[in-house]
Amino acid sequence: MKTFENSGVLPAQQTLEVLSYWIHSQIQFHEKQLESVTSEEDIKQRERSIKKLQAELQELRHSLTCSDCPTGVTLRTQVVSL
């Protein structure tokens, strides 16, 4: 098994930018998948995923822009290949 790890501390505003971009990419992925999905269950699942991501982004924005928000955030990425 190979593992790649990357971590670092970012200011809150940069964290918001990075995570917003990532969440928007996930939303776009699900929207693109909706174009080729024909199963009603798959469509509903993707729509639920999009709504969940949108809610998480809203919560993230609130958490990182409030008056007592953190000044920095530690991000950790781990990619594991089996």
N, CA and C atoms as an extended XYZ file, in Angstrom:
246
Properties=species:S:1:pos:R:3:atomname:S:1:resname:S:1:resid:I:1 pbc="F F F"
N         0.842       -1.170        0.000 N   MET     1
C         0.000        0.000        0.000 CA  MET     1
C         0.890        1.237        0.000 C   MET     1
N         0.561        2.191       -0.858 N   LYS     2
C         1.284        3.454       -0.930 CA  LYS     2
C         0.427        4.534       -0.297 C   LYS     2
N         1.074        5.440        0.413 N   THR     3
C         0.357        6.520        1.073 CA  THR     3
C         1.051        7.839        0.763 C   THR     3
N         0.259        8.838        0.439 N   PHE     4
C         0.754       10.192        0.243 CA  PHE     4
C         0.041       11.073        1.248 C   PHE     4
N         0.785       11.830        2.007 N   GLU     5
C         0.186       12.729        2.992 CA  GLU     5
C         0.707       14.136        2.791 C   GLU     5
N        -0.171       15.085        3.010 N   ASN     6
C         0.183       16.483        2.915 CA  ASN     6
C        -0.621       17.221        3.971 C   ASN     6
N        -0.003       18.090        4.715 N   SER     7
C        -0.742       18.851        5.713 CA  SER     7
C        -0.148       20.236        5.819 C   SER     7
N        -0.932       21.138        6.343 N   GLY     8
C        -0.458       22.494        6.524 CA  GLY     8
C        -1.505       23.332        7.215 C   GLY     8
N        -1.090       24.497        7.674 N   VAL     9
C        -1.992       25.426        8.337 CA  VAL     9
C        -2.227       26.591        7.385 C   VAL     9
N        -3.507       26.894        7.172 N   LEU    10
C        -3.872       28.013        6.306 CA  LEU    10
C        -4.683       29.023        7.105 C   LEU    10
N        -4.552       30.299        6.750 N   PRO    11
C        -5.444       31.291        7.359 CA  PRO    11
C        -6.892       30.948        7.003 C   PRO    11
N        -7.828       31.389        7.813 N   ALA    12
C        -9.234       31.046        7.627 CA  ALA    12
C        -9.744       31.410        6.230 C   ALA    12
N        -9.383       32.575        5.723 N   GLN    13
C        -9.874       33.003        4.408 CA  GLN    13
C        -9.362       32.090        3.295 C   GLN    13
N        -8.098       31.710        3.348 N   GLN    14
C        -7.554       30.790        2.344 CA  GLN    14
C        -8.186       29.413        2.464 C   GLN    14
N        -8.447       28.983        3.679 N   THR    15
C        -9.118       27.704        3.896 CA  THR    15
C       -10.494       27.730        3.256 C   THR    15
N       -11.210       28.815        3.448 N   LEU    16
C       -12.537       28.950        2.861 CA  LEU    16
C       -12.460       28.881        1.338 C   LEU    16
N       -11.468       29.532        0.745 N   GLU    17
C       -11.307       29.496       -0.708 CA  GLU    17
C       -11.010       28.088       -1.210 C   GLU    17
N       -10.082       27.402       -0.550 N   VAL    18
C        -9.702       26.050       -0.964 CA  VAL    18
C       -10.878       25.089       -0.841 C   VAL    18
N       -11.546       25.102        0.312 N   LEU    19
C       -12.650       24.175        0.528 CA  LEU    19
C       -13.865       24.519       -0.330 C   LEU    19
N       -14.096       25.800       -0.590 N   SER    20
C       -15.191       26.198       -1.485 CA  SER    20
C       -14.954       25.649       -2.882 C   SER    20
N       -13.738       25.782       -3.348 N   TYR    21
C       -13.391       25.263       -4.672 CA  TYR    21
C       -13.602       23.750       -4.721 C   TYR    21
N       -13.171       23.062       -3.687 N   TRP    22
C       -13.293       21.608       -3.637 CA  TRP    22
C       -14.764       21.180       -3.618 C   TRP    22
N       -15.568       21.849       -2.791 N   ILE    23
C       -16.986       21.503       -2.702 CA  ILE    23
C       -17.705       21.818       -4.007 C   ILE    23
N       -17.378       22.957       -4.626 N   HIS    24
C       -17.979       23.281       -5.922 CA  HIS    24
C       -17.613       22.226       -6.974 C   HIS    24
N       -16.399       21.715       -6.908 N   SER    25
C       -15.993       20.655       -7.839 CA  SER    25
C       -16.815       19.390       -7.627 C   SER    25
N       -17.086       19.059       -6.366 N   GLN    26
C       -17.915       17.887       -6.069 CA  GLN    26
C       -19.335       18.086       -6.587 C   GLN    26
N       -19.875       19.280       -6.403 N   ILE    27
C       -21.221       19.582       -6.890 CA  ILE    27
C       -21.266       19.459       -8.408 C   ILE    27
N       -20.273       20.015       -9.089 N   GLN    28
C       -20.219       19.924      -10.551 CA  GLN    28
C       -20.124       18.473      -11.010 C   GLN    28
N       -19.380       17.661      -10.285 N   PHE    29
C       -19.277       16.242      -10.617 CA  PHE    29
C       -20.656       15.589      -10.568 C   PHE    29
N       -21.391       15.822       -9.481 N   HIS    30
C       -22.717       15.228       -9.342 CA  HIS    30
C       -23.679       15.758      -10.408 C   HIS    30
N       -23.588       17.048      -10.723 N   GLU    31
C       -24.441       17.609      -11.765 CA  GLU    31
C       -24.153       16.976      -13.123 C   GLU    31
N       -22.884       16.757      -13.406 N   LYS    32
C       -22.513       16.122      -14.674 CA  LYS    32
C       -23.017       14.682      -14.714 C   LYS    32
N       -22.928       13.981      -13.589 N   GLN    33
C       -23.403       12.604      -13.523 CA  GLN    33
C       -24.919       12.534      -13.726 C   GLN    33
N       -25.640       13.556      -13.312 N   LEU    34
C       -27.089       13.589      -13.493 CA  LEU    34
C       -27.484       13.545      -14.967 C   LEU    34
N       -26.603       14.057      -15.831 N   GLU    35
C       -26.898       14.072      -17.263 CA  GLU    35
C       -26.998       12.668      -17.851 C   GLU    35
N       -26.295       11.709      -17.262 N   SER    36
C       -26.270       10.363      -17.833 CA  SER    36
C       -27.004        9.319      -16.998 C   SER    36
N       -27.531        9.732      -15.853 N   VAL    37
C       -28.224        8.798      -14.966 CA  VAL    37
C       -29.695        8.709      -15.387 C   VAL    37
N       -30.210        7.487      -15.436 N   THR    38
C       -31.612        7.311      -15.811 CA  THR    38
C       -32.458        6.758      -14.676 C   THR    38
N       -31.846        6.151      -13.706 N   SER    39
C       -32.575        5.579      -12.580 CA  SER    39
C       -33.077        6.696      -11.665 C   SER    39
N       -34.356        6.626      -11.330 N   GLU    40
C       -34.953        7.624      -10.443 CA  GLU    40
C       -34.245        7.648       -9.084 C   GLU    40
N       -33.863        6.484       -8.590 N   GLU    41
C       -33.166        6.400       -7.309 CA  GLU    41
C       -31.789        7.067       -7.377 C   GLU    41
N       -31.073        6.837       -8.472 N   ASP    42
C       -29.762        7.479       -8.646 CA  ASP    42
C       -29.896        8.994       -8.733 C   ASP    42
N       -30.920        9.447       -9.439 N   ILE    43
C       -31.150       10.890       -9.566 CA  ILE    43
C       -31.409       11.507       -8.196 C   ILE    43
N       -32.288       10.875       -7.418 N   LYS    44
C       -32.600       11.394       -6.086 CA  LYS    44
C       -31.368       11.393       -5.187 C   LYS    44
N       -30.559       10.344       -5.281 N   GLN    45
C       -29.341       10.262       -4.462 CA  GLN    45
C       -28.370       11.387       -4.813 C   GLN    45
N       -28.173       11.637       -6.091 N   ARG    46
C       -27.259       12.714       -6.508 CA  ARG    46
C       -27.806       14.076       -6.073 C   ARG    46
N       -29.110       14.255       -6.194 N   GLU    47
C       -29.708       15.522       -5.763 CA  GLU    47
C       -29.550       15.718       -4.261 C   GLU    47
N       -29.703       14.641       -3.491 N   ARG    48
C       -29.476       14.733       -2.037 CA  ARG    48
C       -28.020       15.085       -1.746 C   ARG    48
N       -27.106       14.478       -2.494 N   SER    49
C       -25.675       14.760       -2.304 CA  SER    49
C       -25.368       16.225       -2.586 C   SER    49
N       -25.958       16.766       -3.644 N   ILE    50
C       -25.746       18.173       -3.995 CA  ILE    50
C       -26.281       19.076       -2.885 C   ILE    50
N       -27.471       18.799       -2.400 N   LYS    51
C       -28.057       19.614       -1.330 CA  LYS    51
C       -27.219       19.543       -0.059 C   LYS    51
N       -26.711       18.358        0.250 N   LYS    52
C       -25.862       18.200        1.437 CA  LYS    52
C       -24.583       19.012        1.289 C   LYS    52
N       -23.959       18.949        0.122 N   LEU    53
C       -22.734       19.716       -0.123 CA  LEU    53
C       -23.000       21.215       -0.024 C   LEU    53
N       -24.127       21.666       -0.563 N   GLN    54
C       -24.469       23.083       -0.481 CA  GLN    54
C       -24.652       23.522        0.970 C   GLN    54
N       -25.295       22.667        1.770 N   ALA    55
C       -25.487       22.994        3.189 CA  ALA    55
C       -24.150       23.012        3.926 C   ALA    55
N       -23.281       22.064        3.610 N   GLU    56
C       -21.963       22.029        4.249 CA  GLU    56
C       -21.153       23.266        3.892 C   GLU    56
N       -21.250       23.712        2.642 N   LEU    57
C       -20.532       24.915        2.237 CA  LEU    57
C       -21.059       26.130        2.988 C   LEU    57
N       -22.366       26.231        3.134 N   GLN    58
C       -22.955       27.337        3.880 CA  GLN    58
C       -22.479       27.332        5.334 C   GLN    58
N       -22.465       26.160        5.948 N   GLU    59
C       -22.003       26.041        7.333 CA  GLU    59
C       -20.518       26.386        7.443 C   GLU    59
N       -19.739       25.956        6.483 N   LEU    60
C       -18.308       26.264        6.460 CA  LEU    60
C       -18.089       27.766        6.362 C   LEU    60
N       -18.825       28.408        5.474 N   ARG    61
C       -18.706       29.868        5.334 CA  ARG    61
C       -19.031       30.563        6.647 C   ARG    61
N       -20.095       30.129        7.286 N   HIS    62
C       -20.478       30.738        8.563 CA  HIS    62
C       -19.392       30.517        9.620 C   HIS    62
N       -18.864       29.289        9.678 N   SER    63
C       -17.862       28.950       10.692 CA  SER    63
C       -16.567       29.732       10.520 C   SER    63
N       -16.215       30.029        9.273 N   LEU    64
C       -14.929       30.682        9.024 CA  LEU    64
C       -15.034       32.196        8.881 C   LEU    64
N       -16.243       32.741        8.919 N   THR    65
C       -16.376       34.194        8.787 CA  THR    65
C       -17.060       34.838        9.981 C   THR    65
N       -17.355       34.065       11.007 N   CYS    66
C       -18.010       34.627       12.197 CA  CYS    66
C       -17.010       35.464       13.001 C   CYS    66
N       -17.531       36.221       13.933 N   SER    67
C       -16.675       37.126       14.706 CA  SER    67
C       -15.674       36.383       15.581 C   SER    67
N       -16.030       35.206       16.058 N   ASP    68
C       -15.097       34.442       16.892 CA  ASP    68
C       -14.540       33.228       16.148 C   ASP    68
N       -14.394       33.390       14.831 N   CYS    69
C       -13.928       32.273       14.013 CA  CYS    69
C       -12.441       32.011       14.248 C   CYS    69
N       -11.985       30.836       13.873 N   PRO    70
C       -10.563       30.519       14.045 CA  PRO    70
C        -9.710       31.388       13.123 C   PRO    70
N        -8.498       31.646       13.529 N   THR    71
C        -7.598       32.439       12.692 CA  THR    71
C        -6.876       31.575       11.669 C   THR    71
N        -6.856       30.296       11.899 N   GLY    72
C        -6.213       29.378       10.959 CA  GLY    72
C        -6.805       27.993       11.104 C   GLY    72
N        -6.609       27.204       10.079 N   VAL    73
C        -7.160       25.860       10.052 CA  VAL    73
C        -6.086       24.905        9.557 C   VAL    73
N        -5.985       23.765       10.199 N   THR    74
C        -5.052       22.741        9.750 CA  THR    74
C        -5.779       21.817        8.782 C   THR    74
N        -5.230       21.677        7.596 N   LEU    75
C        -5.785       20.781        6.593 CA  LEU    75
C        -4.851       19.595        6.427 C   LEU    75
N        -5.423       18.434        6.308 N   ARG    76
C        -4.628       17.222        6.119 CA  ARG    76
C        -5.252       16.427        5.002 C   ARG    76
N        -4.444       16.048        4.031 N   THR    77
C        -4.888       15.238        2.913 CA  THR    77
C        -4.139       13.938        2.933 C   THR    77
N        -4.869       12.855        2.751 N   GLN    78
C        -4.225       11.545        2.699 CA  GLN    78
C        -4.811       10.789        1.530 C   GLN    78
N        -3.937       10.368        0.630 N   VAL    79
C        -4.333        9.564       -0.517 CA  VAL    79
C        -3.714        8.183       -0.330 C   VAL    79
N        -4.564        7.186       -0.355 N   VAL    80
C        -4.089        5.822       -0.130 CA  VAL    80
C        -4.404        4.997       -1.362 C   VAL    80
N        -3.416        4.318       -1.884 N   SER    81
C        -3.663        3.395       -2.995 CA  SER    81
C        -3.390        1.983       -2.502 C   SER    81
N        -4.279        1.107       -2.839 N   LEU    82
C        -4.166       -0.279       -2.393 CA  LEU    82
C        -3.556       -1.148       -3.467 C   LEU    82
